[in-house]
Every structure is written in structure tokens, then in C-alpha cells.
Amino acid sequence: MKRILLSLATVTFLVGAGAYATRAFFSDTETSTGNTFVAGSIDLQVDNTSYYNGLTGILEAYPAATWQKTDLTNQLFFNFVDIKPGDLGEDTVSLAVSNNPSWVCADLAITVNDDVTCTDSEMADDQDCTAPGMGTGDLASQLNFIFWADDGDNVLETGEQVLAQGPASNVLSGVTWALVDSTTNVWGEGVGKPMAPNTDYYLGKAWCFGVLTESRVQQALDNSPTIKPGVSCEGGEVNNAAQTDMLMGDISFYVEQARHNPNFVCGSHYTPVVMGRQNLENKDDSWQVIADDTWGNIAYSDGAQSFYGMVVGQGIAPGGYYQITLNGPGVCSSTDVLLASAGGNLFQSGYWNNWAPGLAPDCTGAPGQGIYNMALISDWYTFVADGSGNFAYAFNLALPKGSYSGVKVLVKKMLDSHVAPWVDGSTEHTTNLFETAPISFAVN
């Protein structure tokens, strides 16, 4: 028995010796850890600095069309609702793309050019005026523009390249501009040289309600648009044909990588958002039109990233405080749910001021009850009618994505800037505007 155990011990020893001998061979190990592919990105950001002479008669900063560098959502390069002949505006937009050299193009399109109404003086100069007349407006032909490659000072200076000049009906009407592609570089950096990453490139733009004239300024570091913008405006030759007309349009910028893409040429990359139109009429509690001089109309987007457009009208209370509200079908449909999700202040008892309000954070109304989205307004009211009871208001509401149907747009009277609208029961049918037919639209 001892011999067997001894033999086993010997075998075990020999195996151990064999394992140890294996480690004597030359060896080496090299390891590459964390091998990774990360796709690069291209992110175009845009800012705008705006000046306007319509407030004080001199060109000065205009905050309503000015913003810091960002991805565009609901910003407006042009946001002017009461322009007069001789009005002049100047803007400079800056474009900057992150991370990668890029080509850049711009698409411009007019979406609305309407006769809103026909005043006596307008009819004298525009005998074809109809109220409202979709696509028959005269403002696009009387509003003149100039665009140029700017150096960032908001001034048209000697040596800066003009991209387009003329009436809006020409320079904004479904055109595509090559800013930087394989055949063009408007900033003079060399044909075929793309936009450098993380670098600001500037476009100057000026508009005039009248005759726009270049008055270029010599290049200097201290040039200011409030002193010498490089353009001037004369409104004396404008007639009354464009009174009350509405002009809306889209401006889109497109960038594409330049690396491995040396032959890129700009083409149209944007389809203008479809704009719907409806008349606004005063109605009774059976939704029958009241025959009076209170009326208006609305142009609104369908398929945009937000719900935007313009509401204009006349005959409401002079100097009165008003808000624009949206009223869904009132049966907790998908449209009502979407409106409710945009904010928590909902009026669910009905359309009329003398009904008791029912506020709720979501859609819980019984069939037949209306739903207002009050949370879309700021400071309780949206706008104030002028001394003649007229108004023009550009709206842009960040509604949830989805399809909306059966929506009534209401222009709602308020007693003052901080009183809820449902308390004004004595004037409910004479101071409000109700949309003639329910509208449908999508927010993408």
C-alpha cells in the first residue's frame, strides 16, 4: 500500500514540473481596449439682432425679433404687425455649425400674401381688392428687401456682397440661395471652401416699406446701424393698395457635411408649411353669425413644429384687453386631451361668460362642454385693441405634437389685464370673435 501511494506522489510531482516548465517560453501581450466608433455631428445654431425705426422714428434695437444663438423653434426674423410707409428694419443673422466643416444653403418662401380687408382708401388704389382675398395682397410688391454677406456689425459696407435685392414678391418667393457650396462662397473665403466649424458667419438683411436705397458705409470697426445702417427708406411713393394686407413667409437654413462630399451644390431642401385661413365672425349662443361690423380672419399653420400664424380684425372694444383661446370639440377627444396637456388652466363649463367656470388640470368634461386652453397666454391677456377697435396679432403656440380637429379659435374679451375673461357677462356677444368653422391642423 505504501508503494502505491509513493507512485502517485511521484506522478503528481512530474505533472507539476511540466506546468512550471511551460512558463519558460518567451511571450508578450499587447491589448487595445475600448475600441470605439462615434458618429460626428453637425448642429447649426442661429441668432438674430434686429433694429427698427417704427417705434420712435429712428433706427433702434428691436427685442421682438432678437435672440441669442440657438436651434430655431418659434423665433421670428420678422415680427411686425403695424408697419407704415417709410418704416425701415435692419437685421443681422449669425450662423455657426459645430464640429465639422459644412456647406450651407438658405430657402425662402412666401406663405401668405392676402388682402385682409378693403378700406375706402385702399379701394381707391386697388379696385380689385376683395375682403378677404387670399393671395391677392399688395404688400409683397411694396415691401423691399436687401440681403448681403455681412461682417457682423449690422451695417451694409463697401465691399460686402449683395445676395438679393428687390420686392418681397421676388426675393422671398420660393428661392434657394447657395451661401457656401462647391461653387459658391458668399463670404469670399474661396470657392469650394466650406464653412469652418465653431465660427460665426453673418448675413445682413434690411427691409423698407417703400423705396429702399443703398447708402454704403466705408469699412470701419465702430460702424453702428443706429447711426449709418448703409441703407435708407423713402415711403412717399407708396399708395394705399397695401393697407391692412398680410404677408407671411418662411426662412430655412440647411447644412450638410463637406468631408467626402466635395461636389455638393445647394438645391431646395424645404417645403413651406401649408397655411390655412378662416374668417372670424361674431356669433350668438347658437353659433349663428351676428350681422355687425365686428369681424376678422386668421391665417394658421398646418404641419409646422408649433401652431403659429396671424389674427387680424376690427370692430372690437377700442383699447380693450383680449386673448386668443383655443376651444376643442368638448367631448374629451384626442384634440381636447392635447389641448389640456399644454397647460393646467382649463375652462370647461362652456363658451359663455355668464356660465360658472370649471377649472381642471386635465380633460374631464362631459359631452358638450367646451375646453379653453388658458395656459397658452401670458400675463392673462395677449394683446390690446387700438383706439379704433382694430387689432393684428402674430401668435406662436408651443402645442404638443399631434393632429387637432374641430378646434374653434376665439378672440376673447377681458375686463382688464388681470381679470379672468368669464366675468364680463354683459358684453359676451358684442365684444368677442368666434371662428366661423372649426379648423383642423397638425403639429409635427
C-alpha positions in Angstrom: 0.0 0.0 0.0 2.8 2.4 0.7 4.3 1.7 -2.8 1.1 2.8 -4.4 0.9 6.0 -2.5 4.5 6.8 -3.3 3.9 6.2 -7.0 1.0 8.5 -7.0 3.1 11.2 -5.3 5.8 10.8 -8.0 3.3 11.2 -10.8 1.9 14.3 -9.2 5.3 15.8 -8.9 6.1 15.2 -12.5 2.9 16.9 -13.7 3.7 19.9 -11.6 7.2 20.1 -13.1 5.7 20.1 -16.6 3.4 23.0 -15.9 6.2 25.1 -14.4 8.4 24.4 -17.4 5.8 25.8 -19.9 6.2 29.4 -18.4 9.8 29.5 -19.5 8.8 30.1 -23.2 9.3 33.7 -24.5 5.9 35.6 -24.6 4.4 39.1 -25.0 0.9 40.5 -24.8 -0.4 43.8 -26.3 -4.0 44.8 -25.6 -6.1 47.5 -27.2 -9.2 48.2 -25.0 -12.3 50.3 -25.5 -12.2 50.3 -29.3 -15.0 52.8 -30.3 -16.7 54.4 -33.2 -18.7 57.6 -32.5 -20.5 59.3 -35.3 -19.7 63.0 -35.6 -22.5 65.6 -35.5 -23.4 68.8 -37.4 -25.5 71.2 -35.4 -26.4 74.6 -36.9 -27.3 77.3 -34.5 -28.7 80.7 -35.4 -29.0 84.1 -33.7 -30.5 87.4 -34.8 -30.0 91.1 -33.9 -32.8 93.4 -35.1 -33.3 97.2 -35.4 -36.4 99.1 -36.4 -37.4 102.7 -36.9 -41.2 102.4 -36.5 -41.3 102.9 -32.8 -39.6 106.3 -32.4 -38.7 107.3 -36.0 -35.1 106.4 -35.6 -33.4 103.0 -36.0 -33.1 101.4 -32.7 -32.8 97.9 -31.1 -36.0 95.8 -31.6 -36.1 93.0 -29.0 -39.2 91.3 -30.5 -37.0 89.9 -33.3 -33.7 89.5 -31.4 -32.4 86.3 -29.8 -29.2 84.6 -28.8 -27.6 81.7 -30.6 -29.9 78.7 -30.5 -31.6 75.9 -32.5 -34.6 77.6 -34.2 -38.1 76.7 -32.7 -40.6 79.6 -32.8 -38.2 82.6 -33.4 -39.3 85.1 -36.0 -36.8 87.1 -38.1 -39.6 89.5 -38.9 -42.4 90.2 -36.4 -44.1 93.5 -37.3 -47.9 93.9 -37.2 -48.4 97.6 -37.8 -46.0 98.9 -40.4 -46.4 102.2 -42.2 -44.8 103.6 -45.4 -41.2 104.7 -44.6 -40.7 102.0 -42.0 -37.2 100.5 -42.1 -35.8 97.5 -40.4 -32.3 96.0 -40.3 -31.2 92.6 -39.0 -28.0 90.6 -38.9 -28.3 86.8 -38.5 -25.3 84.7 -37.4 -24.9 81.1 -38.5 -22.5 78.7 -36.7 -22.1 75.0 -37.2 -20.4 72.8 -34.6 -17.8 70.1 -35.0 -17.5 69.6 -38.8 -16.9 71.7 -41.9 -20.2 72.2 -43.7 -21.9 73.5 -46.8 -24.9 75.8 -46.1 -28.0 76.9 -48.1 -31.0 79.1 -47.4 -34.6 78.5 -48.6 -37.1 81.4 -48.6 -40.8 81.2 -49.3 -43.9 83.4 -49.1 -46.8 81.5 -47.4 -49.4 84.3 -47.1 -50.0 87.4 -49.2 -53.6 88.4 -48.6 -56.0 91.3 -48.7 -57.3 91.2 -45.2 -60.0 93.8 -45.8 -60.7 96.7 -48.2 -61.0 100.2 -46.7 -62.3 103.0 -48.8 -58.8 104.5 -49.3 -57.5 101.1 -50.3 -60.2 100.5 -52.8 -59.3 103.8 -54.5 -55.8 102.5 -55.3 -56.7 98.7 -55.6 -60.1 98.3 -57.3 -59.6 94.6 -57.4 -59.5 94.3 -53.6 -61.7 91.6 -52.0 -62.2 91.0 -48.3 -60.6 88.7 -47.5 -58.7 87.9 -50.7 -56.2 85.0 -50.4 -53.1 85.6 -52.4 -54.3 88.9 -53.7 -52.4 91.2 -51.3 -50.2 94.1 -52.5 -47.8 94.2 -49.6 -45.3 91.7 -51.1 -44.8 94.1 -54.1 -44.4 97.2 -51.9 -42.1 95.8 -49.2 -38.5 95.9 -50.5 -35.5 93.9 -49.2 -31.8 93.7 -49.5 -29.6 90.8 -48.2 -25.8 90.8 -48.0 -22.9 88.9 -46.6 -22.1 90.9 -43.5 -19.0 91.1 -41.2 -21.2 91.2 -38.1 -21.7 94.9 -37.5 -25.3 95.2 -38.9 -24.1 97.7 -41.5 -24.0 97.5 -45.3 -20.4 98.4 -46.0 -18.3 98.8 -49.1 -17.0 95.5 -50.4 -19.8 93.3 -48.9 -21.5 91.1 -51.4 -25.3 91.6 -52.0 -27.1 88.3 -52.3 -30.5 89.6 -53.4 -32.4 92.9 -53.7 -35.9 93.8 -54.6 -39.6 93.4 -53.6 -40.6 90.5 -51.4 -42.6 89.1 -54.2 -39.3 88.4 -56.0 -36.6 87.8 -53.4 -38.7 85.8 -50.9 -40.9 83.9 -53.4 -39.7 80.3 -53.3 -36.0 80.8 -53.8 -32.9 78.9 -52.7 -29.6 80.6 -52.1 -26.2 78.9 -52.1 -24.3 80.5 -49.3 -21.4 78.1 -49.3 -21.2 75.1 -51.6 -18.8 73.6 -54.1 -19.4 76.5 -56.5 -20.1 79.5 -54.1 -18.7 81.2 -51.0 -20.5 84.5 -50.4 -18.1 85.4 -47.6 -15.2 85.5 -50.0 -13.2 82.7 -48.4 -12.8 80.8 -51.7 -15.0 78.8 -53.9 -15.2 75.2 -52.7 -14.1 76.1 -49.2 -16.8 75.0 -46.7 -18.0 76.8 -43.6 -15.5 76.3 -40.8 -16.8 74.7 -37.6 -17.4 76.8 -34.5 -17.1 80.0 -36.4 -19.7 82.8 -36.8 -20.8 83.7 -40.3 -23.1 86.7 -40.7 -25.9 87.7 -43.1 -27.3 91.2 -43.2 -30.8 91.9 -44.2 -32.8 95.1 -44.4 -36.4 95.9 -45.4 -38.2 99.0 -46.3 -41.9 99.8 -46.8 -41.3 101.9 -49.8 -38.2 102.6 -51.9 -35.0 101.1 -50.4 -31.7 102.7 -51.4 -28.2 101.6 -50.8 -26.0 104.2 -48.9 -23.0 102.0 -48.2 -20.6 103.0 -45.4 -16.8 102.7 -45.5 -15.5 99.7 -43.6 -14.7 100.6 -40.0 -14.6 98.9 -36.6 -17.1 101.4 -35.0 -19.9 101.5 -37.6 -23.3 101.3 -36.0 -26.7 100.6 -37.6 -28.4 103.2 -35.4 -26.1 105.9 -37.0 -25.4 104.8 -40.5 -27.0 101.4 -41.4 -25.9 101.6 -45.1 -29.4 101.7 -46.4 -32.2 104.3 -46.4 -36.0 104.1 -46.9 -38.4 106.5 -48.6 -42.2 105.8 -48.2 -43.6 108.8 -50.1 -44.3 106.7 -53.3 -46.3 104.0 -51.5 -50.1 104.2 -52.2 -53.0 102.8 -50.2 -53.3 99.5 -52.0 -51.4 97.6 -49.3 -53.5 98.9 -46.4 -54.4 96.0 -43.9 -52.7 93.4 -46.1 -51.0 90.5 -44.5 -47.6 89.0 -45.6 -46.1 85.9 -44.0 -43.2 83.7 -45.0 -40.6 81.0 -44.0 -36.8 81.2 -43.9 -35.0 77.9 -43.6 -31.2 77.1 -43.4 -29.8 73.8 -44.4 -26.3 72.4 -43.7 -24.6 69.3 -45.0 -21.2 67.8 -44.2 -18.4 68.8 -46.6 -16.0 65.9 -45.9 -16.2 63.2 -48.6 -18.8 65.4 -50.2 -16.7 67.8 -52.4 -19.3 68.4 -55.2 -22.3 69.4 -53.1 -24.5 72.1 -54.8 -27.4 73.8 -53.0 -30.9 72.9 -54.0 -34.3 73.3 -52.4 -34.4 71.4 -49.1 -37.5 72.9 -47.5 -41.2 72.6 -48.3 -43.1 75.7 -47.0 -45.7 75.0 -44.3 -49.3 75.0 -45.6 -51.2 77.9 -44.2 -55.0 77.7 -43.6 -57.3 80.7 -43.5 -60.7 81.2 -41.8 -62.9 84.2 -41.3 -63.7 85.3 -37.8 -67.3 86.4 -37.1 -69.3 87.5 -34.0 -71.8 84.8 -33.1 -74.7 84.3 -30.8 -75.0 81.4 -28.3 -76.4 79.1 -31.1 -73.3 79.8 -33.1 -75.2 81.9 -35.7 -73.3 84.8 -37.2 -74.4 88.2 -35.8 -74.7 90.8 -38.7 -72.5 93.6 -37.4 -69.2 95.3 -38.1 -67.2 93.0 -35.8 -65.1 90.6 -37.9 -61.6 89.3 -38.6 -59.7 86.5 -40.1 -56.9 84.1 -39.1 -54.0 82.5 -41.0 -52.7 79.4 -39.3 -50.0 76.8 -39.8 -50.7 73.1 -40.6 -47.8 70.7 -40.2 -45.3 73.0 -38.5 -43.4 72.4 -35.3 -45.7 74.8 -33.5 -49.1 76.3 -34.1 -48.4 79.8 -35.5 -50.0 82.5 -37.6 -51.7 85.8 -37.6 -55.1 87.0 -36.4 -56.4 90.4 -37.5 -59.8 92.1 -37.1 -61.8 95.1 -36.4 -64.9 96.3 -34.5 -63.9 95.0 -31.1 -63.8 97.2 -28.0 -61.3 100.1 -28.5 -58.5 99.8 -26.1 -59.9 96.5 -24.8 -57.8 93.7 -23.5 -58.1 90.5 -25.5 -56.7 87.0 -25.5 -56.7 84.2 -28.2 -58.0 80.9 -26.9 -58.5 77.5 -28.4 -61.7 75.5 -27.9 -61.7 71.8 -28.7 -64.8 69.7 -29.6 -65.6 69.4 -25.9 -66.1 65.7 -25.6 -62.6 64.8 -24.3 -61.5 63.8 -27.8 -57.8 63.4 -28.6 -57.8 67.1 -29.6 -59.2 68.1 -26.1 -56.6 65.9 -24.4 -53.8 67.5 -26.4 -55.0 71.0 -25.5 -55.3 70.0 -21.9 -51.8 68.6 -21.8 -50.4 72.0 -22.9 -51.3 73.6 -19.6 -53.4 73.1 -16.4 -55.8 76.1 -16.6 -58.9 74.9 -18.5 -62.3 76.4 -18.7 -64.7 73.5 -19.2 -68.2 74.8 -18.5 -68.9 76.3 -21.9 -68.3 79.1 -24.3 -70.2 81.9 -22.5 -69.1 84.3 -19.9 -72.1 84.0 -17.6 -71.6 80.3 -17.1 -69.8 79.2 -14.0 -66.2 78.3 -14.8 -64.9 74.8 -14.1 -61.1 74.6 -13.9 -59.3 71.3 -14.1 -55.8 70.1 -14.8 -56.9 67.6 -17.5 -59.7 66.7 -19.8 -62.6 65.5 -17.7 -65.5 67.4 -19.3 -68.8 65.8 -20.2 -70.0 65.8 -23.8 -71.0 69.2 -25.0 -68.7 71.1 -22.6 -66.1 73.4 -24.1 -62.4 73.5 -23.3 -60.3 76.6 -23.3 -56.6 76.4 -23.0 -55.9 79.5 -20.9 -52.3 78.5 -20.1 -51.2 79.5 -23.6 -51.3 83.2 -22.8 -49.0 85.3 -20.7 -49.9 87.9 -18.0 -53.6 87.0 -18.6 -54.0 88.8 -21.8 -52.4 88.6 -25.3 -53.0 92.0 -26.9 -54.8 95.3 -26.7 -57.1 96.6 -29.4 -56.2 100.1 -30.8 -58.3 103.2 -30.4 -60.5 102.2 -33.3 -61.1 98.7 -32.1 -58.7 97.1 -34.7 -56.0 94.6 -34.0 -53.3 92.5 -35.6 -51.6 89.8 -33.5 -48.9 87.3 -34.6 -49.2 84.1 -32.4 -46.9 81.2 -31.9 -48.1 78.5 -29.6 -46.0 75.5 -28.5 -48.7 72.9 -28.7 -47.9 69.2 -28.2 -47.2 67.1 -31.3 -50.3 65.6 -32.9 -53.4 66.1 -35.0 -56.0 68.6 -34.0 -59.5 68.6 -35.4 -62.7 70.5 -34.6 -60.8 73.4 -33.0 -62.6 76.8 -32.6 -60.3 79.8 -32.4 -61.8 82.6 -30.2 -60.7 86.2 -29.6 -61.9 86.7 -26.1 -62.7 90.0 -24.3 -61.4 90.7 -20.8 -62.3 93.5 -18.4 -58.7 94.4 -17.8 -55.2 92.9 -17.7 -55.7 90.8 -14.6 -59.4 89.8 -14.6 -60.4 86.4 -15.9 -62.4 86.6 -19.1 -65.6 84.8 -18.0 -66.7 87.6 -15.6 -67.7 90.0 -18.5 -71.2 88.6 -18.9 -72.9 91.8 -20.0 -70.9 92.1 -23.3 -70.4 88.5 -24.2 -71.9 88.7 -27.7 -70.7 92.1 -28.7 -67.1 92.1 -27.8 -65.9 88.6 -28.7 -65.0 87.0 -32.1 -65.6 83.4 -32.8 -64.1 81.4 -35.6 -66.7 80.7 -38.3 -65.9 77.0 -38.9 -63.9 74.5 -36.8 -60.3 74.1 -38.1 -58.1 71.1 -38.3 -54.3 71.2 -38.3 -51.2 69.2 -37.3 -48.2 70.0 -35.1 -45.1 68.0 -36.1 
